[in-house]
Amino acid sequence: MNCNTDYSAVFGRITGEGDCSEHERLGLVNALADARRTEDRPAGQLGRRLELLAGVLPPTAELLGDTTRMSLISSYTAVADPSFYMTVLSHYILCLGSVLGLAGAPSELAERIEDLQRGRRKGVFMVTEVGRSGSHLQVRTTADFNPVTRHFVLRTPDAAAAKFSATGTRDMPQSAVVCARLKVAEADCGVFSFLVDLTENGHPLPGVSLSSRVDVSALPLDYGLVRFHGLQIPYERWLRDTAWIDRAGVFHDPSHDRDSRLQRTLAVGQTLWSSLPSAMAGAARAAAVTAARASAHRLSHGRLAPRAPLLAYRPQQDAVLGALSEAFALTAAARTARSIGAQPAARNVPSGPSGTESMTFSPWTAVAPALAVYKALSVRGLARVATACMHRLGLPGLMDVNAFTAYLGLARAFESAGGDNQLIFFETGQRLAGEGGRHVTDDHSPRPPRFDDPWWWLSLVEALQHRVCAALERELARGEQQSREGLDLWNPVLDHARTLGEIHAQVLLARDVAETVDHVADPTLRMVLCDLAGMYAVRQAQELSGSLLGSRLLGADAVSELPRVAAELCDRLAPRLPLILQAMQPPEGLTSAPLSQEDFAGALASRLTWDQGERP
């Protein structure tokens, strides 16, 4: 390890942090640290935290147009406080993003936009309706246009159509972007967004009903249900995009059909998906670094090696270095997601007709197919890292103060939030089967296993994708020959389609890892990242060994060698652990997990209050 090299700065070119100024990064860290210190205040807590963050952020329109900056904010906020991250993404990306991106005349909403941007008003986003699965495809909340007053009347038809969102906050006013089905002269005009004020002075406004709190312990927020009862919405609060209603009360929309309109209404998800992988990767790095530091400091008293650190044991090395390797892989994936999100084409949803086959299970993959997969794979990756770290550190791993449970809760919440992962994989597998697996190269013979070659795993998993896709196509062809269609055709092969979608995610991730290693100029860091890539590949090969054996892509001898190769990589990586931790560690002050300190017991004690009895 070259003592003169700042590997955190070199690694920052991969995470994107290096593309933002040190002043900006430090300001964000300080604001989040100050926000964390407001948690014990009984009133005004969330509002104060939003104001602190708003004080260091650029104007929202500038922020939402800068994928790198939005990813930095997402990563730092998720690492510092996963629950606050959920509030921030809903407030900035989904609520303000919808308003700024879809308002017909944003100048008419200038006062409300200013309140939201400065953190004086909390913004939320409402699309999910609690009573039905797949509610995004069949939104039942209605907004009826009144041609006389040119207002819209927002109604919830029944309890099943109640919106679910984090609306339980009563210490500050709230506004919501509500997705509702527009009705003009009783005709269904598709799903649009509307900017709706929900609360003032701690109470719901007339026409709004808020439930008591709905607890979700995995990721604590003030969740609740919302219903609307004839709420009047002015015309300028309709986030109409390119649509309009003329003075004669006639509706016009260049989007051609309701599916295209739904895609455009939900296009705000693109900004979420281009930055969310950075949040997941940042949390994964924080968890893995904490686990590595704790394993190096924490002594065990097993009889084999009394007072040896946990990291002396091979299973602990495998788990910790495996977590670090997956955190690196997620970082590489986040780099690509940022790049996709920065492309102008990724910000434009086609306004022409869209085939209904692109929305079989959910609208999300139709909005941004690649980014939807990146969202799903990054969430699954964080869940694996947080679970492994928490499991390997015993009781301290379960303590909320050490953040593993919060990171795991974040991943669990996003299994469904922002597009259900299982539906994304279903849709992806269905799309790949329809395209004949043409996402893979023409040469489907994988490279021989070479664990020092970051490209070998891509070659292998691409070949696996091709064979799984071909098998799915054969099953579908048999079903079609039996005159099956719709659910009868797809129901027997849905698990197969999901598997294909998940393998496709591995193809994307394997390519990102290999390309990232190739772009690292520093020879020492490149060598270490190459070994981390090898560790990640071996672990994934072990996980998919059944499919690889069944597809005859790896023989039994090669599969039986995988544990030995993983052990060799542990031996190569262990001496380089200080370099890896320097590269991946979060900025100082962003986290405060006592477990990352050498004196864990002392650090934990300093975080607690003590009620001491009188001395005897």
N, C-alpha and C positions, 0 to 999 in steps of 0.2 A: 504494500500500500504506500503510495507516494504521499508523504505527509504534507507536501506543498499543494496538493490538489484538493479543491473543495468539491467533493463528489456530489454534495447536495445541489450545487449550482449546475454541474454537468447533467445530473438526473433531471433538474428542473426544465431542461430543454425538452425532455420527453413528456413531463406532466403538463407543460405549458406555463408553469409558474414563472419561468425565466423570460417569457414574453411580456410580462407585466413588470412595472417598475418596482424597485425595492420599497419606495415610499408608499406606493399603493398597497403592496402586500402587507407592510407593517401597519398601515392604517386600518386595514381590514382585520388583522389579528387583534389589534388593540380594541377595536370596536366590539368584536365578538367576546373578548375577555371581559370588557366592561358590561356587555349584555348578560354574560353568565353571572356576574356579581349582582344583578338585579333580581335573581330568582327568589330570594327570600323576602322581597318586598310584598306586602299583602295586597296592594292595589296598584294599578297602572303598570304592572310588570311587563305585559306583552307590548303595550304601546310604547313604553320607554325603550324596549329592546329594538323595536322597528325603527324608532327615531334615531337611535345610536347608529344602526346600520345605514339608514338613509343618509346620515350626515357624512359618510365617506364614499358614497356611491355617486357615479355620474348620472345625468338625466336618464330616465328609464329607456327612452327610445334609442339613445346611444348604447346603453348597456345591452339591450336585447339584440342589437345588431352586431355585437362583438362576442362571438362564440367563445373565444379564449378567455375573455374577462368573465363572462357568465359562468364558465366552467370553473374558474378559480374561486369565485364566490361560492358556487355550489360545493366544491370540494372542501374549502375551509369551514363553511357553515356545517356541513354534514359531520366533519371530524369533531368540531367543537361541541355540537349539540344536535343530534339527529331530529329531535322533535321540532326545534326551531327551524331546521332546514325545511321540514315539511311546510311550515308556515310561510317561509320566505319564497319557496318555489310557487306555492299557490298564490301568494300576494303579487309577486313580480312577474313570473313567467306566464301563469295561467290567467290571472285576473287582468293585470295591467297589460300583459301581452295581447290578450283578446281585445281590450279596449283600444289600444294604439294600433293594432293591426286590422281591426274590422269595423271600427266606427266610421260611419259615412262622413261625418264632419267632426273630427276630434276637437276642434276649437269650441264647439258647443258644449263640450264636457270638460273644459279647461279647469274649472274650479274643483270638480270632483277628482280629476286626474292629479292635480297639484296636492290635494289632501292625501291621496294614496301614495304618491311619490315621496312625500315628506314623512310618511309613517304616522300621520294624524288619524288615519282611517285604515282599518284592516280590510284587505281584499281577499275574497275566497272565490272558488270556482265550483259550479254545481252542474254536473251532468248525470251522475249515477242516481238511479231511482231504486229504492231499497227492496221493493217487493218482487222483482223479476230478474232472472239472469239475462245477461246480454241486453240490458236496458238501453245502452248507447244506440243500438240499432233500431229501437222502437220507443223513443222518448214519448211519454204520454202527458207530461205537463204541457199545457196549451197557452198560447198568447193570441187572443182573438182581437183583430183590428176593428176599431170603431171608426167608420168613415166620417162620422159627424164631428167627433172631438179629435180625431186623428191620434187617439191613444190606443194602447194595447191593454187588454185585460188578462192578467196572469192568473191561471187557476190550476189547482192540483185536483184531478178528478176523484181520487180515492187514496186510501192509506198506502196502497202498493206503489203509488207514484210519488211518495214523499222523497225529497232530495236528501242525500246523506253528505254531510260535509263538516268541516271543523268550524262550527258556527256558535259554539257555546260561550265564546268570549263575551263578557258583559262590561268590561272595564274600558272599552273604547268603541266608538261607532264602527259599524261594519257595512260593507257593500259587497255584492256578489255579482259575478257574471253567471247568469242562469241560462242553461240550454233548454229551449222550449220549442214546441211545434207551432209554427205560425199558421194561423187560420185567417184567411181573407175571404169574405163572403162565403164562409163555411167550407172553402176549399183548402186542402192540405198543401201548404207551400214549402214544406221541409223544415228542418231544424235550424234555428238561428240562436244567437246569443243576445241577451239583454242585460244591461247594467242596472241593477236593482239595489236600492238602499234597504237594508234589513233592520238595523237597530239605531237608536239614538238614546242617549242618557240611560243606557243599560236596559232598555225595553224594546221589544219588537214594534215596528211601525204598523199602522192599520193595514190590514190585508195580509199580514205575515204571522204565522204561528211557528214558534220554536219549541222543540221538545226539551225535556230535561236531558242531562248529559248521557251520552251513550259511551260507556267505557270500552276502550280498546287498549288493554294493558301492554300489548307488544310495543306500541309506540304512542305514549300518552299525549293526547291533545284533547281540546274541548269539542269532541265530536257531538253531533246531534242531528235530528231530523227537522226538515223545514217543509211547511205546506203554505200554499198561497190561496187566498180566498177573494178573488175579484180585485187584486191589486192593480191600480192604474199606473201605466208606464208611459211617459211621454214619448213621442215619435223619435226624438233625438237620442233617447236611451236604447233604441234598437241598433244593435251592432250589425248593420245590414250589409257590410262589405260592398259588393257591386249591385245589390238589389235595390229596388225602390218601389213605392206605391204612389201612383200619380194622384192628382187632385180629384179625379173621377173615381178613385178607390180601386184602380186596376193595378194588380201586382205584376212586377217585371223582375226577371232574374236571368242574367246571361249564363248561369251555371247549368242550364239545360235540364237537369233532373235532380231529384231529391238526394240521391247518393252523392252526387258531386257537391251539392250544397252541404251535406253532412261532413264531407271531407274538408271543405273549406272552413267550416265552423270549428272543426277540431284540429285544424292545421297548427294551432298553437302548441300541439304536442311535439312538433319537430324541435322547437327550442328546448323543450324539456328533455327530449331524448338525446339531443346532442351534448347536453351538459350533465345529465344524470349519470352517465358512465364515469365521469370525472369524480362525482360525489361518491359513488360506490367504490372506485379505486382508491380514493383518498382515505375512506374509512377502512378499507382492507389493509392499506399500508400502515395506518395507525394501529390497528389491532395486531398485525403481525409483528411490528416493531416492539410494541408493548410486551407481547408474548415472548419475543426473543430476549429482550432485556431481562424480563422476570426470570426466564429459564436460566440465564447466565448467572444471575445474582442469587436465586433462591436455592438454598441448600436442602438436600434430602438426607434422611437418616436411615436409609435402607441398609441392611447388613452387608450387601455386596460391596458398597463403597460409602461408608459413613462420611457425612459432610461433603459429599461430592455435589456439584451443582446439577440441577435437573438436566441441563444441556449435555451432560456427560453421557447420558443414556441414549442409545440409538433410536428408540421409538420417539423420544422427545425431539431429537435432531430432525428426524424424518418429518414430524408434524410441523415443527417451527420453520424449517427450511422449505417445506412444502407450502406453508402459508405464505412465506415471502415470495416463493416462485409464482404462486397464483396471484398475489398482489401485483407483481411485476407484469404478468400477463394481462390483468385487468387495466393496468396503466397503459399498456400498449394499445388495448382496445379503445380506451378513452381517447387516446391520441387520434385514432382514426375517426371516431364518432365526431370529435370536434372538427376535423377536417371536412367531413361530409356536411356537417351543419353550416360550415362557413361558405359552402358553395352556393351561389345565387339560385341554382336550380332547385336546391333542397328547400328553399324558402317559398317556392311557388307550387301550389297544388293546382293541377290542371283543371281548367274550367269546363272542359268538354265532357261528353258523356263518359261514364265509368261503368264497366261491366259489373253486374251483380256478383260475379264470381269473386271479385276482389274484396267482398264484404260478407263472406259466408258465415264467419264466426264472430267477427267484431270489425269495427271500422279502422282499427289502428294500423294494420299493415298496409291498407290502401292509402293511408296518409303518407307514410314514409317507410317502405318495406325494410330497408337495411337498418335504419335507425331503430325501428321497433325490435329487431333481433338484438341489436346492441344493448337496448334497454333490458331485455330479458336475460341475456347472458351475463351482464354485469351484476344484476340483482342476484342471480343464482350463485355467482362467484363470491360475492360478499358474504352470503349466507354460509357457504362452505368454510370460508376463512374464519369468520367470527365463531362458528360452532367448534371448529378444530381448536382454536386458541382457548376458548372458554373451557372446553372439556379437558385440555391438557394442563390447566392451572388450578384445578380443584376448587376449594371454597373461594379463594380470592377471585377466580374467574367468574363466579356467579354474582359478585358484589357489583351493584349498579355503579358505584364510584369508579370502577375500572373500565367502564364503557362497553365491554363486550356485549352485554345484554341489550344495550341501546343500539349498537350496530346491527345485531341480529334482528332486533325488532324493526329497524329501518328496512332491512332486506325482506323480512316477512310481509311488511305492509305493502311493499312495492311488488310482491308477487301478484297482487291484484290491482293496486293503484297505478295510474298512468298507463293502463292497458294490461289486461290479464296475461301473464306469461304463458300459461297453457294454451290460451286461445291464439296467442301470437305464434307459438310453435305449430299448432294445428294449421293455421292459415299459411305459414311458411312452407310446411311440408306439402300442403295441397297445391300451392303455387309451383313449387319445384317439380312435382309430379306432372303438372300440366305443361311445364316447359321442357320436359324430357331431360331434366337434370343438366341443362346446358350451362350451369354456373361453374362446372368443373372443367379441367383441361381435357384435351382429346386423348392424351396418354394416361391411361388409368392403371398403369403398372407402377406401384410405389417404389421409392428408393429403398435400398436395403437399410435396416436400422443402423444409424450412426449418431450416437447421442451427443457428439460434439458438433453436429451439423444442425443449425436451427431450422433448416428447411425439410428435414426428413419427416417430421410429424405432419406437416402440411401435405406432403406427398401421400402419406398413408391415410390420413383422414379424408382427403379428397377422393381417393379410391374407394373408401368405405361409403362415402356419400353417394357416389355413382352406383354402387352395387345395391345399396338400400333403396335408392330411387328407382332403379330398374325393377327390383322385386315388387315395389309398391305399384308401379305401372302395370306389371303383369297381373297383380291381384285385381286392379281396377278393370283391366281388359276382360278378365273372366266374369266380373260382376256385370259389365255392360253386355256381354254375350248372353247373360241370363236375364236381360231386360231390366236390370236394376237401375234406379236413378235416385237422386236426392239423398235422403237419409239412408234409404235401403242400400244404396251403393257405398256410401262413405262410412256408415256406422261400424261395419266389421273391420275397417282399416284405420280408424282414427288414431289408435295407439301407434300404429306404424307411421302415420303421417306426423305425429308429434315427435317420434324418434328421429325421423328424417329432418324435421326442423331443428331439433337439438344438435344433430350431427353437423348440420349446416352452420350453426353457431360456432361449433368447434373449428370448422374450416376457416371462418372469418378470423377467429381468435388466433389460430395457428399462423395464418398469413401475417397478421399484425405483429405477432411476437418476432417472427423471422425478419420482417422488414425493419422493425425497431432496432434489433441487434445490429443489422447491417448498417444502419445510419449513425451508430455511435462511433465517434472518432477516437476518443480516449482509449488506448489499447488495454489498459488495466481494467477499466469498467466494462469494456466490450467483452473481455474474457470472462468476467464474473457474470455478466448478463447472459452470455452464451450458456454457462453452466446452469443458471437459473431457468433458462429456456429448456434445457435438457431435462432438468428436474420436473418442470411442469409437464413436458411431453411424456415422460415416463409414467407419471402419476395418471395422466389422462389415458394412456395406453392400458394401464392396469384396470382403470374403471371401465373401459370399453373392450376389455380382453375377450369377453364372450362373443361380442359382435365381430371382432377382428378374427377370432378363430372360426366362427361360423361362416364368415365371408372368405376364408382361406387367404387372408392378407397377412396374417402372422401365424407361424407354426407353433406347436406346443413348446418346442425348445426355446423359441424366441420369447414367448410369454413367460416361461419359467425363469428366464434370465433377468426379467425386469426388476425384481427385488434386489438382485446383486448390483445392477447398474445404479439403482437409486442409492444404495449404500456407498458406492464409489463417488457419486456426486456429492453426497453428504460430506465425505472426507475432503473433497476438493473445496467445498463451499465453507465449511466450518472455520478454517483459518481466515477467510475473507469476510467473516461476519461483521467486524467493525466497519469495513468499507460499505457493506450493504446497508447497515443501519444508518450510517452517515448520509448515504444517498437517499434513503426512503423516509427518514424521520420527519414528522410534521414540524412546522416552524415552532420555535420556543414560545410558550405561552398559549398555544392553541388548545392543547390538551393538559389535563392535570391528573392523570391516572396514577395513584400512589404505587401501583404495581410496577410501574416502569422505573421507580427509584430503587437504588441499591438498598436503602433502609426502608423496606416496604412498611414494616410495623410502625416505625416512627412517622413516616409520611401519612399513613392512615390515621394514627392517633391525633396528628395535628389537624386533621379535617373534621374531627368529632368534637362535640361538647361533652363535658364530664360533670357528673353530679357526685361529688365526693362526700362520703360520710365522715363524721367526726373521728379523729384518731382515738383509739381505745386508751 
